[in-house]
Amino acid sequence: MRALRERTDALVLADVSTVEEGVAAARAGADAVATTLAGYTPASPPTDGPDLTLLARLAGVLTVPVIAEGRYRSAEQIGAAFAAGAHAVVVGNAVTSPLWITRRLVPATPAGVRLT
């Protein structure tokens, strides 16, 4: 982090999977911390939806902004993230993946309708 700061004015966003990683990143000088890696590393168990517990814990102990990222797919989850202390929420696949969107919408299609 020190070398980066000596070479650039860029902001640093730390992607983390645990509270410990988030605290270490903030102490090292990260400008913000994101829950991007929650559920994707050996240190964090996978969850079906977003890791709101991690988000709330990070928001409760850090002074830098905490960005909610990872499996946010509904308005309810986004509202819960802000209620848990998120500075911002990244929705990712919920708006950028045609495959994910299609899988969510096709079940509402009546049986026998031909999809082309």
Buried (B, 14 or more C-beta within 10 A) or exposed (E): EEEEEEEEEEEBBBBBBBBEBBBBBBEEEBEBBBBBBBBEBEEBEEBEBBBBEBBBBBBEEBEBBBBBBBBBBEEEBBEBBEEBBBBEBBBBBBEEEEEBBEEBEEEEEEEEEEEE
